Amino acid sequence: MGYLDNSIVTVDAILTKKGRELLARGDGSFKITQFAVSDDEIDYTLYNPNHSLGSQYYGEAIENMPLLEAFPDETQSLKYKITTLPRGTAKLPILDVGYTSIRLKQGASLAITPQTLNYLGSSQAFEAGGYTATIADARVLNTFNGVGINTEEAERLNSTTTLGTNVSKTVVGTSINLTATTVNTLFGSQSTLQTTVTIVGRDSGARVSVPVTIVKVNQ
């Protein structure tokens, strides 16, 4: 969903690939039960409380920013979701995945179990809705899946395979499993491969990106 013209309230709503699939069934399985909003395009550093024309113009630059047209790839949109937190919340939730960077040898495996800090009055908590994890380049991993969440959406994402091209992949779970590739040809003349895994709390909206390095060991 996206605003086509920010001078009037015009909304462009399109279906994701999964939404189109459900609608095509024609069996009533297409039902909108939830929605999310985000502010991906907004640069809040443009807010200017020193504007010479007064407070009415503090947010002028933000209000006139171009906005993205809606597109159907749910893994590439809504990266910065707007969330509602309990009244009196003094700290924003943040994610702790136990790593500031990940370094795996070829064929090595790792399980990431995220936790959310400063969430729902608790200093440390696991989110009931689980976490989404997106690997920027799925080629560098032999396996990438989530466990612990058994909804239809989670099962669909976790069973998705790529075609060997340079594409991202998103999974859902309370724990995320990674196994580094054993394919040598991806390395070329390099000894390492670089990518990023981004993890987002599905209830809190908190997110963290962690660099991933795969080290070549097979000759």
Secondary structure per residue as TSV (DSSP state, phi and psi in degrees):
chain	resnum	aa	ss	phi	psi
A	1	M	-	360.0	140.1
A	2	G	E	-154.1	153.8
A	3	Y	E	-84.7	122.5
A	4	L	E	-82.1	-30.5
A	5	D	E	-143.1	111.9
A	6	N	T	-81.9	6.0
A	7	S	T	-87.1	-21.3
A	8	I	T	-136.0	164.2
A	9	V	T	-84.6	86.0
A	10	T	E	-116.1	124.5
A	11	V	E	-115.6	130.3
A	12	D	E	-104.7	111.7
A	13	A	-	-113.3	124.8
A	14	I	-	-127.4	160.9
A	15	L	-	-89.6	145.7
A	16	T	-	-73.0	174.1
A	17	K	H	-59.1	-40.9
A	18	K	H	-67.5	-38.6
A	19	G	H	-62.3	-42.3
A	20	R	H	-64.9	-36.8
A	21	E	H	-63.2	-44.3
A	22	L	H	-67.8	-40.2
A	23	L	H	-64.0	-37.5
A	24	A	H	-67.2	-22.9
A	25	R	H	-64.5	-34.0
A	26	G	-	65.3	23.4
A	27	D	S	-111.4	13.2
A	28	G	S	84.5	3.3
A	29	S	-	-75.6	-15.2
A	30	F	-	-82.9	104.9
A	31	K	-	-139.7	126.2
A	32	I	-	-84.6	113.5
A	33	T	-	-112.3	-19.0
A	34	Q	-	-146.0	158.9
A	35	F	-	-149.4	162.2
A	36	A	-	-135.5	151.1
A	37	V	-	-123.7	154.5
A	38	S	B	-145.0	171.2
A	39	D	-	-129.7	47.2
A	40	D	T	-54.2	-38.7
A	41	E	T	-84.1	-8.5
A	42	I	-	-87.5	129.2
A	43	D	-	-106.3	100.1
A	44	Y	G	-72.2	-11.2
A	45	T	G	-69.6	-12.7
A	46	L	G	-80.5	-8.2
A	47	Y	-	-65.2	125.4
A	48	N	-	-122.7	93.2
A	49	P	T	-72.6	-0.9
A	50	N	T	-108.3	17.5
A	51	H	-	-59.3	135.3
A	52	S	T	-67.1	-18.9
A	53	L	T	-94.8	3.0
A	54	G	-	103.1	-178.9
A	55	S	G	-63.1	-27.4
A	56	Q	G	-62.5	-20.9
A	57	Y	G	-108.6	5.4
A	58	Y	T	-56.5	-41.0
A	59	G	T	-101.3	16.6
A	60	E	H	-57.3	-45.1
A	61	A	H	-63.2	-38.5
A	62	I	H	-67.9	-43.5
A	63	E	H	-64.9	-23.2
A	64	N	T	-101.5	10.7
A	65	M	S	-71.0	144.6
A	66	P	-	-69.5	145.5
A	67	L	-	-116.5	149.6
A	68	L	-	-71.9	142.5
A	69	E	-	-75.4	149.0
A	70	A	-	-62.6	142.1
A	71	F	-	-140.5	155.2
A	72	P	S	-85.4	-1.5
A	73	D	-	-85.1	101.6
A	74	E	T	-68.5	-13.0
A	75	T	T	-84.9	-12.8
A	76	Q	T	-114.0	-2.3
A	77	S	S	-118.5	171.5
A	78	L	-	53.1	46.7
A	79	K	-	-76.4	-27.8
A	80	Y	S	-121.0	82.2
A	81	K	B	-73.4	144.9
A	82	I	-	-88.9	125.9
A	83	T	-	-121.0	157.6
A	84	T	-	-106.3	122.8
A	85	L	-	-111.7	155.3
A	86	P	-	-56.7	144.7
A	87	R	T	-58.2	136.6
A	88	G	T	92.9	-0.2
A	89	T	-	-62.1	124.5
A	90	A	-	-101.0	-20.1
A	91	K	S	-130.8	139.9
A	92	L	-	-75.1	142.8
A	93	P	-	-63.2	142.3
A	94	I	E	-133.5	156.0
A	95	L	E	-99.0	141.7
A	96	D	E	-120.3	112.7
A	97	V	-	-104.7	0.0
A	98	G	S	85.9	-1.6
A	99	Y	-	-141.4	139.0
A	100	T	S	-94.2	-18.8
A	101	S	S	-156.8	155.8
A	102	I	E	-122.6	131.6
A	103	R	E	-131.1	116.0
A	104	L	E	-123.6	137.7
A	105	K	E	-78.4	159.2
A	106	Q	T	-51.8	130.0
A	107	G	T	83.2	-9.9
A	108	A	-	-76.8	151.2
A	109	S	E	-118.1	155.8
A	110	L	E	-150.2	138.5
A	111	A	E	-111.0	126.3
A	112	I	E	-105.8	126.0
A	113	T	-	-119.1	94.1
A	114	P	-	-68.2	154.2
A	115	Q	E	-133.4	149.6
A	116	T	E	-106.2	125.3
A	117	L	E	-96.7	148.8
A	118	N	E	60.9	43.9
A	119	Y	E	-125.2	129.8
A	120	L	T	53.6	42.1
A	121	G	T	77.1	4.8
A	122	S	E	-111.7	144.0
A	123	S	E	-73.2	-22.1
A	124	Q	E	-154.2	127.4
A	125	A	E	-153.3	156.9
A	126	F	-	-101.5	133.1
A	127	E	-	-80.2	134.8
A	128	A	T	-61.9	-34.5
A	129	G	T	-79.3	-7.3
A	130	G	-	81.1	-161.0
A	131	Y	E	-135.5	144.5
A	132	T	E	-97.7	142.7
A	133	A	E	-129.7	131.1
A	134	T	E	-121.4	121.1
A	135	I	E	-93.6	129.3
A	136	A	S	-68.2	-33.9
A	137	D	-	-132.1	100.0
A	138	A	G	-68.4	-15.9
A	139	R	G	-64.1	-28.0
A	140	V	G	-77.7	-4.0
A	141	L	E	-120.7	140.6
A	142	N	E	-75.6	-41.5
A	143	T	E	-135.5	145.8
A	144	F	E	-153.0	105.8
A	145	N	E	-148.1	163.4
A	146	G	E	-114.5	148.8
A	147	V	E	-131.8	155.9
A	148	G	S	106.1	-14.9
A	149	I	-	-120.5	123.9
A	150	N	-	-113.3	26.7
A	151	T	S	-75.3	165.4
A	152	E	H	-61.3	-40.7
A	153	E	H	-63.3	-44.6
A	154	A	H	-62.8	-43.9
A	155	E	H	-63.9	-37.4
A	156	R	H	-64.8	-48.3
A	157	L	H	-64.7	-42.3
A	158	N	H	-69.3	-20.7
A	159	S	H	-97.5	-2.2
A	160	T	-	-69.4	134.9
A	161	T	-	-115.1	154.0
A	162	T	-	-99.4	172.0
A	163	L	-	-101.1	17.0
A	164	G	S	86.6	1.1
A	165	T	S	-90.9	173.1
A	166	N	S	-79.3	84.6
A	167	V	-	-131.6	159.5
A	168	S	-	-85.5	165.5
A	169	K	E	-143.6	140.6
A	170	T	E	-120.0	136.2
A	171	V	E	-130.9	166.8
A	172	V	E	-130.1	139.6
A	173	G	E	176.1	174.4
A	174	T	S	-88.1	-18.0
A	175	S	E	-136.8	141.8
A	176	I	E	-117.7	127.5
A	177	N	E	-106.9	132.9
A	178	L	E	-126.7	138.1
A	179	T	E	-131.7	124.6
A	180	A	E	-68.6	150.6
A	181	T	-	-63.6	153.6
A	182	T	-	-110.4	4.9
A	183	V	-	-81.8	120.7
A	184	N	S	-76.6	-31.3
A	185	T	T	-62.2	-23.6
A	186	L	T	-66.1	-26.2
A	187	F	T	-78.7	-28.7
A	188	G	T	61.2	-127.4
A	189	S	T	-91.4	0.5
A	190	Q	-	-88.2	158.8
A	191	S	S	-101.4	-8.4
A	192	T	E	-139.9	158.3
A	193	L	E	-120.7	143.5
A	194	Q	E	-121.2	138.9
A	195	T	E	-156.0	-169.2
A	196	T	E	-140.5	140.2
A	197	V	E	-111.9	129.3
A	198	T	E	-113.6	126.1
A	199	I	E	-116.9	134.6
A	200	V	E	-130.1	132.0
A	201	G	E	-71.9	124.1
A	202	R	T	-73.4	-20.4
A	203	D	T	-98.8	-40.3
A	204	S	T	-89.6	-26.4
A	205	G	-	82.2	-3.5
A	206	A	-	-65.4	145.7
A	207	R	E	-142.9	154.7
A	208	V	E	-149.1	143.3
A	209	S	E	-114.6	133.0
A	210	V	E	-124.9	126.5
A	211	P	E	-68.7	141.7
A	212	V	E	-121.9	130.3
A	213	T	E	-120.2	128.2
A	214	I	E	-107.1	126.6
A	215	V	E	-103.9	129.0
A	216	K	-	-74.3	129.2
A	217	V	-	-127.4	-21.4
A	218	N	-	-86.2	130.4
A	219	Q	-	-99.0	360.0
